[in-house]
Amino acid sequence: MSKRKSHKYHILETIFNHGEKTATDFNYISNANQYMCDLVNKGILKDRWAELGEATVKLRSINDREKAMKFLGYAD
């Protein structure tokens, strides 16, 4: 598995299991936002703007559970 695919897998698996996350939640992945944007463009994730404290952030969550499960290998 390529590093790019493994980063997307890790991000998607985390959101799938724990709910909404921001790119900052993956600060150990360089440019996590680019991986999240790609998953949004594929229709797997969706995003929304929200206020966290005094910051305005973009939260990502699962948009299409079936596509997410297929990407993660949970469904055939």
C-alpha positions as CSV (number, residue, x, y, z in Angstrom):
1,M,0.0,0.0,0.0
2,S,1.4,3.4,-1.0
3,K,2.0,6.0,1.7
4,R,-0.7,8.2,0.1
5,K,-3.2,5.4,0.2
6,S,-2.2,4.4,3.8
7,H,-2.7,8.1,5.0
8,K,-6.2,8.2,3.4
9,Y,-7.0,4.8,4.9
10,H,-5.9,5.9,8.4
11,I,-7.9,9.2,8.2
12,L,-11.0,7.5,6.9
13,E,-10.8,4.7,9.4
14,T,-10.4,7.2,12.3
15,I,-13.4,9.2,11.1
16,F,-15.4,6.1,10.4
17,N,-14.9,4.8,14.0
18,H,-14.8,8.1,15.9
19,G,-16.9,10.7,14.0
20,E,-16.1,14.2,12.8
21,K,-12.5,15.3,12.7
22,T,-10.5,18.2,11.4
23,A,-7.2,18.1,9.5
24,T,-5.5,19.3,12.8
25,D,-6.6,16.1,14.5
26,F,-4.1,14.4,12.1
27,N,-1.2,16.8,12.8
28,Y,1.3,13.9,12.5
29,I,0.3,13.5,8.8
30,S,1.9,16.1,6.6
31,N,-0.8,17.9,4.6
32,A,-3.6,15.9,6.0
33,N,-6.1,18.4,4.5
34,Q,-5.1,17.3,0.9
35,Y,-6.0,13.6,1.7
36,M,-9.3,14.7,3.3
37,C,-10.2,16.9,0.3
38,D,-9.6,14.0,-2.0
39,L,-12.0,11.8,0.0
40,V,-14.5,14.7,-0.1
41,N,-14.2,14.9,-3.9
42,K,-14.7,11.1,-4.1
43,G,-18.0,11.6,-2.2
44,I,-16.8,9.4,0.7
45,L,-16.5,12.3,3.2
46,K,-18.5,15.6,3.6
47,D,-17.4,18.8,5.2
48,R,-19.0,21.6,7.2
49,W,-17.8,24.8,8.8
50,A,-18.1,25.0,12.6
51,E,-16.9,27.0,15.5
52,L,-14.5,25.4,18.0
53,G,-13.8,27.9,20.7
54,E,-12.8,31.0,18.9
55,A,-11.6,29.2,15.8
56,T,-13.7,28.5,12.7
57,V,-12.8,25.0,11.4
58,K,-13.8,22.6,8.7
59,L,-15.1,19.3,10.2
60,R,-15.2,16.2,8.0
61,S,-17.5,13.3,8.5
62,I,-18.7,10.2,6.6
63,N,-20.9,11.1,3.6
64,D,-21.4,7.7,2.0
65,R,-21.0,4.8,4.5
66,E,-21.1,2.2,1.7
67,K,-18.2,3.9,-0.2
68,A,-16.3,4.3,3.0
69,M,-16.7,0.6,3.9
70,K,-15.6,-0.4,0.4
71,F,-12.5,1.8,0.6
72,L,-11.6,0.4,4.0
73,G,-12.2,-3.2,2.8
74,Y,-15.0,-3.8,5.2
75,A,-17.4,-4.7,2.4
76,D,-17.0,-6.7,-0.8
